Amino acid sequence: MYEDIKRHIRDVKDFPKKGIVFKDITPALADGKCFAEIINIFYEKFKGVHIDKVAAIESRGFLLGAPLAQRLGCGLVLLRKPGKLPYTSYKVSYELEYGSAELEMHVDSVSKDEKILLIDDVLATGGTMEAACKLVKKAGGEVVVCAFLIEIAVCAGRKKLAQYAPVGAFLEY
Ligand code: AMP
């Protein structure tokens, strides 16, 4: 099952810059059976866990987070790049390999003590997901799990996230 999904994930060398092997999930999304299987794997893993909302990271996290939220019967929260959200937002800055980036979340999208499942496609250094954890905490929410389809183990992102919540990743590279 996991091997079949792996066959639908394409390695693109030197994208978006030299030295990076980009994990391209578009072939997995384009195959209806594979896409459904991915969402089903997340659903089966988390259906017994108390989760109030799924919070998804722009942009590929949205593609996994929206169908998962529907299956779980949860609300969906969008964690977006700067300047995209229309209403008052919390903002967290984080370091990238070169330079920095920011992630934003509407101040009213997570309430105090709500249990949040965070989701993105790929875990690399963990910096993006760490910023997501900080946003949820700012709103008083509780991160129940950081979920990923793919983990690039050599980047050690799991270690960075250990202080926030358990990490659930299905495909390890
Ligand atoms: P990081 O903050 O280093 O864990 O990077 C994770 C974010 O960057 C996620 O939103 C991923 O979609 C994206 N990303 C990082 N590395 C890759 C990669 N090798 N292939 C695809 N996406 C990646």
Backbone and ligand atoms as CSV (ligand in chain L), in Angstrom:
chain,resi,resn,atom,element,x,y,z
A,1,MET,N,N,0.844,-1.208,0.000
A,1,MET,CA,C,0.000,0.000,0.000
A,1,MET,C,C,0.881,1.261,0.000
A,2,TYR,N,N,1.796,1.332,1.002
A,2,TYR,CA,C,2.695,2.488,1.049
A,2,TYR,C,C,3.625,2.494,-0.164
A,3,GLU,N,N,4.030,1.279,-0.583
A,3,GLU,CA,C,4.941,1.190,-1.743
A,3,GLU,C,C,4.248,1.700,-2.999
A,4,ASP,N,N,2.953,1.417,-3.111
A,4,ASP,CA,C,2.201,1.881,-4.282
A,4,ASP,C,C,2.126,3.416,-4.274
A,5,ILE,N,N,1.925,4.003,-3.103
A,5,ILE,CA,C,1.893,5.473,-3.023
A,5,ILE,C,C,3.277,6.027,-3.373
A,6,LYS,N,N,4.312,5.378,-2.847
A,6,LYS,CA,C,5.688,5.835,-3.143
A,6,LYS,C,C,5.959,5.862,-4.644
A,7,ARG,N,N,5.395,4.876,-5.339
A,7,ARG,CA,C,5.588,4.832,-6.801
A,7,ARG,C,C,4.965,6.042,-7.489
A,8,HIS,N,N,4.019,6.704,-6.816
A,8,HIS,CA,C,3.355,7.878,-7.399
A,8,HIS,C,C,3.970,9.187,-6.914
A,9,ILE,N,N,5.094,9.105,-6.211
A,9,ILE,CA,C,5.777,10.331,-5.780
A,9,ILE,C,C,7.067,10.477,-6.571
A,10,ARG,N,N,7.164,11.610,-7.236
A,10,ARG,CA,C,8.247,11.808,-8.198
A,10,ARG,C,C,9.356,12.651,-7.574
A,11,ASP,N,N,10.582,12.195,-7.725
A,11,ASP,CA,C,11.735,12.995,-7.305
A,11,ASP,C,C,12.131,13.936,-8.432
A,12,VAL,N,N,12.181,15.225,-8.139
A,12,VAL,CA,C,12.634,16.200,-9.142
A,12,VAL,C,C,13.931,16.820,-8.612
A,13,LYS,N,N,15.023,16.471,-9.277
A,13,LYS,CA,C,16.337,16.936,-8.807
A,13,LYS,C,C,16.534,18.417,-9.107
A,14,ASP,N,N,17.202,19.094,-8.169
A,14,ASP,CA,C,17.583,20.503,-8.328
A,14,ASP,C,C,16.389,21.430,-8.499
A,15,PHE,N,N,15.283,21.139,-7.827
A,15,PHE,CA,C,14.125,22.038,-7.799
A,15,PHE,C,C,13.736,22.292,-6.347
A,16,PRO,N,N,13.446,23.519,-5.941
A,16,PRO,CA,C,13.492,24.767,-6.722
A,16,PRO,C,C,14.892,25.337,-6.881
A,17,LYS,N,N,15.883,24.699,-6.234
A,17,LYS,CA,C,17.255,25.155,-6.482
A,17,LYS,C,C,18.216,23.977,-6.401
A,18,LYS,N,N,19.411,24.193,-6.859
A,18,LYS,CA,C,20.416,23.135,-6.961
A,18,LYS,C,C,20.636,22.441,-5.613
A,19,GLY,N,N,20.707,21.132,-5.657
A,19,GLY,CA,C,20.997,20.373,-4.441
A,19,GLY,C,C,19.755,19.842,-3.756
A,20,ILE,N,N,18.569,20.382,-4.087
A,20,ILE,CA,C,17.325,19.914,-3.464
A,20,ILE,C,C,16.690,18.830,-4.347
A,21,VAL,N,N,16.270,17.752,-3.706
A,21,VAL,CA,C,15.464,16.745,-4.422
A,21,VAL,C,C,14.020,16.969,-3.992
A,22,PHE,N,N,13.233,17.530,-4.896
A,22,PHE,CA,C,11.854,17.900,-4.578
A,22,PHE,C,C,10.950,16.683,-4.659
A,23,LYS,N,N,10.194,16.454,-3.608
A,23,LYS,CA,C,9.231,15.340,-3.580
A,23,LYS,C,C,7.915,15.843,-4.174
A,24,ASP,N,N,7.672,15.480,-5.406
A,24,ASP,CA,C,6.518,15.975,-6.145
A,24,ASP,C,C,5.337,15.032,-5.964
A,25,ILE,N,N,4.303,15.512,-5.240
A,25,ILE,CA,C,3.152,14.634,-4.954
A,25,ILE,C,C,2.063,14.737,-6.019
A,26,THR,N,N,2.273,15.554,-7.046
A,26,THR,CA,C,1.182,15.750,-8.028
A,26,THR,C,C,0.783,14.457,-8.743
A,27,PRO,N,N,1.713,13.517,-9.053
A,27,PRO,CA,C,1.245,12.264,-9.661
A,27,PRO,C,C,0.350,11.461,-8.716
A,28,ALA,N,N,0.615,11.539,-7.420
A,28,ALA,CA,C,-0.211,10.815,-6.441
A,28,ALA,C,C,-1.604,11.434,-6.343
A,29,LEU,N,N,-1.686,12.751,-6.485
A,29,LEU,CA,C,-2.994,13.424,-6.437
A,29,LEU,C,C,-3.773,13.181,-7.726
A,30,ALA,N,N,-3.043,13.061,-8.831
A,30,ALA,CA,C,-3.690,12.905,-10.143
A,30,ALA,C,C,-4.288,11.508,-10.333
A,31,ASP,N,N,-3.846,10.557,-9.518
A,31,ASP,CA,C,-4.385,9.196,-9.577
A,31,ASP,C,C,-5.478,9.070,-8.499
A,32,GLY,N,N,-6.702,8.947,-8.945
A,32,GLY,CA,C,-7.843,8.981,-8.011
A,32,GLY,C,C,-7.749,7.949,-6.903
A,33,LYS,N,N,-7.298,6.737,-7.266
A,33,LYS,CA,C,-7.220,5.657,-6.286
A,33,LYS,C,C,-6.140,5.960,-5.244
A,34,CYS,N,N,-5.026,6.461,-5.739
A,34,CYS,CA,C,-3.893,6.768,-4.861
A,34,CYS,C,C,-4.237,7.928,-3.907
A,35,PHE,N,N,-4.865,8.962,-4.458
A,35,PHE,CA,C,-5.264,10.116,-3.638
A,35,PHE,C,C,-6.216,9.653,-2.529
A,36,ALA,N,N,-7.188,8.849,-2.905
A,36,ALA,CA,C,-8.156,8.346,-1.914
A,36,ALA,C,C,-7.452,7.494,-0.859
A,37,GLU,N,N,-6.481,6.695,-1.299
A,37,GLU,CA,C,-5.743,5.824,-0.375
A,37,GLU,C,C,-4.959,6.668,0.639
A,38,ILE,N,N,-4.351,7.740,0.165
A,38,ILE,CA,C,-3.582,8.629,1.063
A,38,ILE,C,C,-4.502,9.194,2.149
A,39,ILE,N,N,-5.639,9.719,1.736
A,39,ILE,CA,C,-6.561,10.324,2.720
A,39,ILE,C,C,-7.088,9.243,3.666
A,40,ASN,N,N,-7.295,8.047,3.114
A,40,ASN,CA,C,-7.774,6.945,3.944
A,40,ASN,C,C,-6.748,6.539,5.002
A,41,ILE,N,N,-5.486,6.561,4.650
A,41,ILE,CA,C,-4.420,6.221,5.610
A,41,ILE,C,C,-4.438,7.218,6.775
A,42,PHE,N,N,-4.523,8.508,6.444
A,42,PHE,CA,C,-4.599,9.525,7.509
A,42,PHE,C,C,-5.857,9.297,8.354
A,43,TYR,N,N,-6.976,9.055,7.680
A,43,TYR,CA,C,-8.256,8.889,8.385
A,43,TYR,C,C,-8.197,7.705,9.355
A,44,GLU,N,N,-7.691,6.577,8.877
A,44,GLU,CA,C,-7.637,5.377,9.718
A,44,GLU,C,C,-6.739,5.602,10.933
A,45,LYS,N,N,-5.678,6.367,10.734
A,45,LYS,CA,C,-4.727,6.630,11.820
A,45,LYS,C,C,-5.346,7.539,12.896
A,46,PHE,N,N,-6.140,8.512,12.466
A,46,PHE,CA,C,-6.569,9.556,13.409
A,46,PHE,C,C,-8.059,9.534,13.762
A,47,LYS,N,N,-8.819,8.579,13.213
A,47,LYS,CA,C,-10.276,8.612,13.418
A,47,LYS,C,C,-10.665,8.414,14.885
A,48,GLY,N,N,-9.807,7.737,15.664
A,48,GLY,CA,C,-10.142,7.501,17.072
A,48,GLY,C,C,-9.616,8.575,18.009
A,49,VAL,N,N,-8.940,9.584,17.458
A,49,VAL,CA,C,-8.308,10.620,18.284
A,49,VAL,C,C,-9.252,11.818,18.385
A,50,HIS,N,N,-9.318,12.430,19.577
A,50,HIS,CA,C,-10.156,13.625,19.714
A,50,HIS,C,C,-9.485,14.800,18.991
A,51,ILE,N,N,-10.058,15.202,17.883
A,51,ILE,CA,C,-9.537,16.335,17.096
A,51,ILE,C,C,-10.706,17.271,16.807
A,52,ASP,N,N,-10.540,18.548,17.156
A,52,ASP,CA,C,-11.592,19.530,16.866
A,52,ASP,C,C,-11.441,20.127,15.475
A,53,LYS,N,N,-10.180,20.398,15.096
A,53,LYS,CA,C,-9.944,21.026,13.789
A,53,LYS,C,C,-8.660,20.501,13.168
A,54,VAL,N,N,-8.669,20.478,11.841
A,54,VAL,CA,C,-7.462,20.205,11.077
A,54,VAL,C,C,-6.927,21.563,10.628
A,55,ALA,N,N,-5.646,21.834,10.883
A,55,ALA,CA,C,-5.024,23.081,10.410
A,55,ALA,C,C,-3.972,22.715,9.375
A,56,ALA,N,N,-4.131,23.250,8.164
A,56,ALA,CA,C,-3.311,22.840,7.032
A,56,ALA,C,C,-2.399,23.969,6.578
A,57,ILE,N,N,-1.178,23.594,6.195
A,57,ILE,CA,C,-0.160,24.574,5.808
A,57,ILE,C,C,-0.175,24.787,4.292
A,58,GLU,N,N,-0.208,26.060,3.881
A,58,GLU,CA,C,-0.191,26.421,2.460
A,58,GLU,C,C,1.078,25.915,1.793
A,59,SER,N,N,1.015,25.400,0.575
A,59,SER,CA,C,-0.230,25.181,-0.135
A,59,SER,C,C,-0.568,23.683,-0.251
A,60,ARG,N,N,0.441,22.835,-0.289
A,60,ARG,CA,C,0.132,21.418,-0.510
A,60,ARG,C,C,-0.519,20.781,0.713
A,61,GLY,N,N,-0.317,21.387,1.883
A,61,GLY,CA,C,-1.020,20.907,3.075
A,61,GLY,C,C,-2.526,21.051,2.926
A,62,PHE,N,N,-2.969,22.089,2.173
A,62,PHE,CA,C,-4.412,22.287,1.968
A,62,PHE,C,C,-5.029,21.074,1.258
A,63,LEU,N,N,-4.256,20.514,0.321
A,63,LEU,CA,C,-4.789,19.450,-0.541
A,63,LEU,C,C,-5.028,18.165,0.244
A,64,LEU,N,N,-4.271,18.005,1.326
A,64,LEU,CA,C,-4.447,16.840,2.201
A,64,LEU,C,C,-5.389,17.184,3.354
A,65,GLY,N,N,-5.251,18.392,3.873
A,65,GLY,CA,C,-6.011,18.799,5.057
A,65,GLY,C,C,-7.504,18.918,4.801
A,66,ALA,N,N,-7.885,19.447,3.643
A,66,ALA,CA,C,-9.315,19.666,3.383
A,66,ALA,C,C,-10.086,18.336,3.303
A,67,PRO,N,N,-9.623,17.365,2.499
A,67,PRO,CA,C,-10.375,16.102,2.476
A,67,PRO,C,C,-10.312,15.343,3.800
A,68,LEU,N,N,-9.193,15.468,4.520
A,68,LEU,CA,C,-9.099,14.778,5.809
A,68,LEU,C,C,-10.085,15.381,6.812
A,69,ALA,N,N,-10.178,16.703,6.843
A,69,ALA,CA,C,-11.121,17.363,7.761
A,69,ALA,C,C,-12.545,16.894,7.482
A,70,GLN,N,N,-12.891,16.775,6.197
A,70,GLN,CA,C,-14.225,16.299,5.823
A,70,GLN,C,C,-14.465,14.886,6.338
A,71,ARG,N,N,-13.478,14.003,6.139
A,71,ARG,CA,C,-13.627,12.606,6.576
A,71,ARG,C,C,-13.765,12.515,8.094
A,72,LEU,N,N,-12.995,13.355,8.809
A,72,LEU,CA,C,-13.010,13.312,10.275
A,72,LEU,C,C,-14.211,14.059,10.861
A,73,GLY,N,N,-14.888,14.823,10.013
A,73,GLY,CA,C,-16.012,15.630,10.496
A,73,GLY,C,C,-15.554,16.834,11.299
A,74,CYS,N,N,-14.358,17.360,10.945
A,74,CYS,CA,C,-13.763,18.492,11.668
A,74,CYS,C,C,-13.819,19.759,10.820
A,75,GLY,N,N,-13.590,20.890,11.478
A,75,GLY,CA,C,-13.384,22.138,10.758
A,75,GLY,C,C,-11.980,22.182,10.178
A,76,LEU,N,N,-11.787,23.125,9.240
A,76,LEU,CA,C,-10.487,23.308,8.581
A,76,LEU,C,C,-9.974,24.719,8.850
A,77,VAL,N,N,-8.705,24.809,9.238
A,77,VAL,CA,C,-8.043,26.098,9.480
A,77,VAL,C,C,-6.915,26.247,8.469
A,78,LEU,N,N,-6.792,27.449,7.895
A,78,LEU,CA,C,-5.750,27.683,6.887
A,78,LEU,C,C,-4.574,28.440,7.495
A,79,LEU,N,N,-3.385,27.887,7.360
A,79,LEU,CA,C,-2.149,28.560,7.775
A,79,LEU,C,C,-1.480,29.023,6.487
A,80,ARG,N,N,-1.402,30.366,6.322
A,80,ARG,CA,C,-1.055,30.880,5.002
A,80,ARG,C,C,0.208,31.719,4.994
A,81,LYS,N,N,0.740,31.884,3.801
A,81,LYS,CA,C,1.893,32.759,3.605
A,81,LYS,C,C,1.454,34.209,3.813
A,82,PRO,N,N,2.403,35.118,4.093
A,82,PRO,CA,C,2.032,36.480,4.489
A,82,PRO,C,C,1.170,37.203,3.453
A,83,GLY,N,N,0.208,37.979,3.975
A,83,GLY,CA,C,-0.585,38.864,3.127
A,83,GLY,C,C,-1.744,38.202,2.395
A,84,LYS,N,N,-2.000,36.936,2.654
A,84,LYS,CA,C,-3.058,36.231,1.923
A,84,LYS,C,C,-4.379,36.212,2.692
A,85,LEU,N,N,-4.299,36.237,4.020
A,85,LEU,CA,C,-5.522,36.137,4.820
A,85,LEU,C,C,-6.152,37.520,4.966
A,86,PRO,N,N,-7.475,37.616,4.807
A,86,PRO,CA,C,-8.121,38.926,4.791
A,86,PRO,C,C,-8.346,39.557,6.166
A,87,TYR,N,N,-8.450,38.735,7.211
A,87,TYR,CA,C,-8.858,39.232,8.532
A,87,TYR,C,C,-7.617,39.334,9.441
A,88,THR,N,N,-7.808,39.895,10.626
A,88,THR,CA,C,-6.716,40.036,11.602
A,88,THR,C,C,-6.082,38.663,11.858
A,89,SER,N,N,-4.749,38.645,11.823
A,89,SER,CA,C,-4.058,37.352,11.890
A,89,SER,C,C,-2.903,37.372,12.883
A,90,TYR,N,N,-2.624,36.196,13.433
A,90,TYR,CA,C,-1.355,35.996,14.141
A,90,TYR,C,C,-0.299,35.712,13.091
A,91,LYS,N,N,0.950,36.095,13.435
A,91,LYS,CA,C,2.047,35.870,12.491
A,91,LYS,C,C,3.244,35.279,13.235
A,92,VAL,N,N,3.899,34.302,12.615
A,92,VAL,CA,C,5.132,33.745,13.183
A,92,VAL,C,C,6.195,33.714,12.087
A,93,SER,N,N,7.392,34.218,12.420
A,93,SER,CA,C,8.508,34.173,11.473
A,93,SER,C,C,9.382,32.966,11.794
A,94,TYR,N,N,10.003,32.415,10.769
A,94,TYR,CA,C,10.916,31.292,11.003
A,94,TYR,C,C,12.048,31.328,9.994
A,95,GLU,N,N,13.120,30.645,10.353
A,95,GLU,CA,C,14.329,30.667,9.536
A,95,GLU,C,C,14.282,29.603,8.445
A,96,LEU,N,N,14.714,29.972,7.266
A,96,LEU,CA,C,14.929,29.004,6.195
A,96,LEU,C,C,16.434,28.842,6.018
A,97,GLU,N,N,16.819,27.913,5.156
A,97,GLU,CA,C,18.248,27.724,4.902
A,97,GLU,C,C,18.891,29.050,4.465
A,98,TYR,N,N,18.198,29.738,3.568
A,98,TYR,CA,C,18.642,31.077,3.161
A,98,TYR,C,C,17.502,32.040,3.444
A,99,GLY,N,N,17.703,32.941,4.403
A,99,GLY,CA,C,16.676,33.941,4.707
A,99,GLY,C,C,15.626,33.441,5.681
A,100,SER,N,N,14.433,34.095,5.623
A,100,SER,CA,C,13.390,33.716,6.565
A,100,SER,C,C,12.034,33.733,5.869
A,101,ALA,N,N,11.032,33.214,6.570
A,101,ALA,CA,C,9.678,33.151,6.010
A,101,ALA,C,C,8.686,33.400,7.137
A,102,GLU,N,N,7.426,33.594,6.766
A,102,GLU,CA,C,6.386,33.826,7.768
A,102,GLU,C,C,5.153,33.008,7.445
A,103,LEU,N,N,4.430,32.681,8.500
A,103,LEU,CA,C,3.167,31.955,8.359
A,103,LEU,C,C,2.127,32.708,9.192
A,104,GLU,N,N,0.896,32.770,8.682
A,104,GLU,CA,C,-0.155,33.517,9.378
A,104,GLU,C,C,-1.409,32.661,9.576
A,105,MET,N,N,-2.190,33.039,10.595
A,105,MET,CA,C,-3.453,32.334,10.883
A,105,MET,C,C,-4.452,33.338,11.440
A,106,HIS,N,N,-5.691,33.307,10.999
A,106,HIS,CA,C,-6.722,34.204,11.544
A,106,HIS,C,C,-6.832,34.038,13.061
A,107,VAL,N,N,-6.972,35.173,13.763
A,107,VAL,CA,C,-6.977,35.123,15.232
A,107,VAL,C,C,-8.170,34.342,15.791
A,108,ASP,N,N,-9.244,34.243,15.015
A,108,ASP,CA,C,-10.442,33.572,15.537
A,108,ASP,C,C,-10.647,32.160,14.970
A,109,SER,N,N,-9.624,31.617,14.305
A,109,SER,CA,C,-9.860,30.312,13.668
A,109,SER,C,C,-9.606,29.135,14.615
A,110,VAL,N,N,-8.863,29.390,15.694
A,110,VAL,CA,C,-8.655,28.354,16.720
A,110,VAL,C,C,-9.032,28.956,18.070
A,111,SER,N,N,-9.850,28.253,18.847
A,111,SER,CA,C,-10.255,28.738,20.174
A,111,SER,C,C,-9.420,28.070,21.255
A,112,LYS,N,N,-9.482,28.674,22.446
A,112,LYS,CA,C,-8.707,28.152,23.581
A,112,LYS,C,C,-9.043,26.672,23.829
A,113,ASP,N,N,-7.990,25.884,24.004
A,113,ASP,CA,C,-8.082,24.447,24.338
A,113,ASP,C,C,-8.606,23.557,23.202
A,114,GLU,N,N,-8.849,24.125,22.031
A,114,GLU,CA,C,-9.245,23.259,20.917
A,114,GLU,C,C,-8.088,22.340,20.533
A,115,LYS,N,N,-8.449,21.133,20.153
A,115,LYS,CA,C,-7.436,20.127,19.810
A,115,LYS,C,C,-7.241,20.126,18.293
A,116,ILE,N,N,-5.979,20.358,17.912
A,116,ILE,CA,C,-5.676,20.617,16.505
A,116,ILE,C,C,-4.743,19.556,15.930
A,117,LEU,N,N,-5.120,19.051,14.762
A,117,LEU,CA,C,-4.216,18.204,13.973
A,117,LEU,C,C,-3.598,19.101,12.904
A,118,LEU,N,N,-2.290,19.218,12.912
A,118,LEU,CA,C,-1.588,20.004,11.884
A,118,LEU,C,C,-1.153,19.084,10.762
A,119,ILE,N,N,-1.242,19.584,9.517
A,119,ILE,CA,C,-0.878,18.710,8.395
A,119,ILE,C,C,-0.139,19.465,7.293
A,120,ASP,N,N,0.870,18.780,6.735
A,120,ASP,CA,C,1.591,19.284,5.564
A,120,ASP,C,C,2.048,18.083,4.740
A,121,ASP,N,N,2.534,18.347,3.528
A,121,ASP,CA,C,2.926,17.205,2.685
A,121,ASP,C,C,4.281,16.633,3.091
A,122,VAL,N,N,5.266,17.518,3.329
A,122,VAL,CA,C,6.646,17.054,3.543
A,122,VAL,C,C,7.228,17.644,4.830
A,123,LEU,N,N,7.870,16.790,5.626
A,123,LEU,CA,C,8.666,17.240,6.777
A,123,LEU,C,C,10.135,17.195,6.369
A,124,ALA,N,N,10.774,18.361,6.381
A,124,ALA,CA,C,12.215,18.415,6.110
A,124,ALA,C,C,12.900,18.869,7.400
A,125,THR,N,N,13.250,20.161,7.515
A,125,THR,CA,C,13.909,20.625,8.747
A,125,THR,C,C,12.933,20.802,9.906
A,126,GLY,N,N,11.641,20.895,9.582
A,126,GLY,CA,C,10.626,21.090,10.622
A,126,GLY,C,C,10.333,22.545,10.937
A,127,GLY,N,N,11.055,23.461,10.294
A,127,GLY,CA,C,10.873,24.891,10.587
A,127,GLY,C,C,9.465,25.385,10.283
A,128,THR,N,N,8.912,24.939,9.169
A,128,THR,CA,C,7.564,25.383,8.787
A,128,THR,C,C,6.536,24.859,9.790
A,129,MET,N,N,6.642,23.592,10.126
A,129,MET,CA,C,5.680,23.006,11.073
A,129,MET,C,C,5.865,23.596,12.474
A,130,GLU,N,N,7.080,23.926,12.836
A,130,GLU,CA,C,7.299,24.563,14.145
A,130,GLU,C,C,6.557,25.902,14.199
A,131,ALA,N,N,6.634,26.670,13.111
A,131,ALA,CA,C,5.910,27.949,13.055
A,131,ALA,C,C,4.398,27.695,13.188
A,132,ALA,N,N,3.917,26.633,12.556
A,132,ALA,CA,C,2.487,26.284,12.636
A,132,ALA,C,C,2.108,25.960,14.083
A,133,CYS,N,N,2.962,25.215,14.767
A,133,CYS,CA,C,2.705,24.882,16.187
A,133,CYS,C,C,2.620,26.150,17.025
A,134,LYS,N,N,3.519,27.086,16.747
A,134,LYS,CA,C,3.533,28.344,17.521
A,134,LYS,C,C,2.259,29.146,17.281
A,135,LEU,N,N,1.760,29.135,16.046
A,135,LEU,CA,C,0.516,29.866,15.738
A,135,LEU,C,C,-0.649,29.283,16.532
A,136,VAL,N,N,-0.762,27.963,16.550
A,136,VAL,CA,C,-1.869,27.312,17.264
A,136,VAL,C,C,-1.759,27.619,18.758
A,137,LYS,N,N,-0.531,27.583,19.296
A,137,LYS,CA,C,-0.336,27.864,20.720
A,137,LYS,C,C,-0.692,29.314,21.056
A,138,LYS,N,N,-0.358,30.245,20.134
A,138,LYS,CA,C,-0.695,31.666,20.342
A,138,LYS,C,C,-2.188,31.844,20.556
A,139,ALA,N,N,-2.971,31.041,19.826
A,139,ALA,CA,C,-4.435,31.142,19.916
A,139,ALA,C,C,-4.978,30.363,21.113
A,140,GLY,N,N,-4.101,29.671,21.829
A,140,GLY,CA,C,-4.538,28.891,23.002
A,140,GLY,C,C,-4.947,27.470,22.663
A,141,GLY,N,N,-4.720,27.064,21.413
A,141,GLY,CA,C,-5.069,25.704,20.996
A,141,GLY,C,C,-4.008,24.696,21.421
A,142,GLU,N,N,-4.375,23.432,21.305
A,142,GLU,CA,C,-3.447,22.350,21.666
A,142,GLU,C,C,-3.140,21.526,20.412
A,143,VAL,N,N,-1.858,21.417,20.083
A,143,VAL,CA,C,-1.478,20.597,18.926
A,143,VAL,C,C,-1.476,19.133,19.366
A,144,VAL,N,N,-2.339,18.347,18.747
A,144,VAL,CA,C,-2.457,16.930,19.117
A,144,VAL,C,C,-1.449,16.093,18.343
A,145,VAL,N,N,-1.249,16.444,17.076
A,145,VAL,CA,C,-0.292,15.709,16.251
A,145,VAL,C,C,0.130,16.574,15.066
A,146,CYS,N,N,1.378,16.392,14.640
A,146,CYS,CA,C,1.875,17.009,13.402
A,146,CYS,C,C,1.934,15.891,12.359
A,147,ALA,N,N,1.061,15.959,11.354
A,147,ALA,CA,C,0.935,14.866,10.391
A,147,ALA,C,C,1.539,15.248,9.038
A,148,PHE,N,N,2.231,14.292,8.446
A,148,PHE,CA,C,2.863,14.494,7.130
A,148,PHE,C,C,2.657,13.243,6.292
A,149,LEU,N,N,2.650,13.449,4.985
A,149,LEU,CA,C,2.691,12.292,4.102
A,149,LEU,C,C,4.122,11.768,4.025
A,150,ILE,N,N,5.082,12.696,3.912
A,150,ILE,CA,C,6.477,12.321,3.651
A,150,ILE,C,C,7.391,12.926,4.710
A,151,GLU,N,N,8.346,12.110,5.166
A,151,GLU,CA,C,9.383,12.617,6.076
A,151,GLU,C,C,10.744,12.398,5.428
A,152,ILE,N,N,11.529,13.474,5.338
A,152,ILE,CA,C,12.906,13.340,4.840
A,152,ILE,C,C,13.781,13.232,6.085
A,153,ALA,N,N,14.081,11.995,6.452
A,153,ALA,CA,C,14.623,11.715,7.788
A,153,ALA,C,C,15.956,12.413,8.039
A,154,VAL,N,N,16.775,12.534,7.009
A,154,VAL,CA,C,18.104,13.113,7.182
A,154,VAL,C,C,18.043,14.574,7.660
A,155,CYS,N,N,16.932,15.240,7.416
A,155,CYS,CA,C,16.793,16.651,7.818
A,155,CYS,C,C,16.448,16.808,9.302
A,156,ALA,N,N,16.101,15.720,9.962
A,156,ALA,CA,C,15.898,15.707,11.419
A,156,ALA,C,C,14.801,16.638,11.931
A,157,GLY,N,N,13.800,16.890,11.119
A,157,GLY,CA,C,12.695,17.752,11.542
A,157,GLY,C,C,11.927,17.189,12.732
A,158,ARG,N,N,11.856,15.876,12.800
A,158,ARG,CA,C,11.121,15.209,13.885
A,158,ARG,C,C,11.648,15.637,15.254
A,159,LYS,N,N,12.973,15.807,15.326
A,159,LYS,CA,C,13.609,16.205,16.588
A,159,LYS,C,C,13.141,17.604,17.007
A,160,LYS,N,N,13.090,18.501,16.015
A,160,LYS,CA,C,12.682,19.886,16.296
A,160,LYS,C,C,11.245,19.946,16.813
A,161,LEU,N,N,10.406,19.045,16.333
A,161,LEU,CA,C,8.980,19.108,16.665
A,161,LEU,C,C,8.627,18.366,17.952
A,162,ALA,N,N,9.583,17.605,18.474
A,162,ALA,CA,C,9.295,16.734,19.622
A,162,ALA,C,C,8.744,17.515,20.815
A,163,GLN,N,N,9.178,18.763,20.991
A,163,GLN,CA,C,8.728,19.547,22.140
A,163,GLN,C,C,7.269,19.998,21.998
A,164,TYR,N,N,6.700,19.902,20.792
A,164,TYR,CA,C,5.336,20.401,20.560
A,164,TYR,C,C,4.280,19.298,20.579
A,165,ALA,N,N,4.541,18.238,19.817
A,165,ALA,CA,C,3.521,17.188,19.667
A,165,ALA,C,C,4.151,15.973,19.001
A,166,PRO,N,N,3.491,14.819,19.079
A,166,PRO,CA,C,3.980,13.657,18.330
A,166,PRO,C,C,3.927,13.928,16.823
A,167,VAL,N,N,4.848,13.304,16.112
A,167,VAL,CA,C,4.898,13.437,14.649
A,167,VAL,C,C,4.362,12.142,14.032
A,168,GLY,N,N,3.450,12.284,13.087
A,168,GLY,CA,C,2.963,11.128,12.333
A,168,GLY,C,C,3.311,11.325,10.868
A,169,ALA,N,N,4.210,10.491,10.344
A,169,ALA,CA,C,4.595,10.593,8.928
A,169,ALA,C,C,4.537,9.193,8.339
A,170,PHE,N,N,4.022,9.065,7.113
A,170,PHE,CA,C,3.763,7.739,6.566
A,170,PHE,C,C,4.856,7.206,5.651
A,171,LEU,N,N,5.457,8.078,4.885
A,171,LEU,CA,C,6.477,7.622,3.947
A,171,LEU,C,C,7.813,8.226,4.341
A,172,GLU,N,N,8.769,7.372,4.665
A,172,GLU,CA,C,10.076,7.887,5.069
A,172,GLU,C,C,11.083,7.741,3.928
A,173,TYR,N,N,11.881,8.780,3.763
A,173,TYR,CA,C,12.954,8.744,2.749
A,173,TYR,C,C,14.282,9.053,3.425
L,1,AMP,P1,P,10.813,22.399,6.417
L,1,AMP,O1,O,10.290,23.648,7.034
L,1,AMP,O2,O,12.282,22.441,6.149
L,1,AMP,O3,O,10.395,21.164,7.188
L,1,AMP,O4,O,10.155,22.288,4.974
L,1,AMP,C1,C,8.840,21.884,4.841
L,1,AMP,C2,C,8.080,22.705,3.859
L,1,AMP,O5,O,8.804,22.899,2.658
L,1,AMP,C3,C,6.816,21.987,3.479
L,1,AMP,O6,O,5.767,22.933,3.316
L,1,AMP,C4,C,7.153,21.286,2.187
L,1,AMP,O7,O,6.070,21.315,1.304
L,1,AMP,C5,C,8.348,22.037,1.641
L,1,AMP,N1,N,9.479,21.158,1.322
L,1,AMP,C6,C,10.675,21.109,1.953
L,1,AMP,N2,N,11.510,20.243,1.393
L,1,AMP,C7,C,10.819,19.693,0.372
L,1,AMP,C8,C,11.127,18.690,-0.597
L,1,AMP,N3,N,12.333,18.084,-0.639
L,1,AMP,N4,N,10.183,18.352,-1.491
L,1,AMP,C9,C,8.967,18.941,-1.462
L,1,AMP,N5,N,8.622,19.905,-0.582
L,1,AMP,C10,C,9.530,20.270,0.333
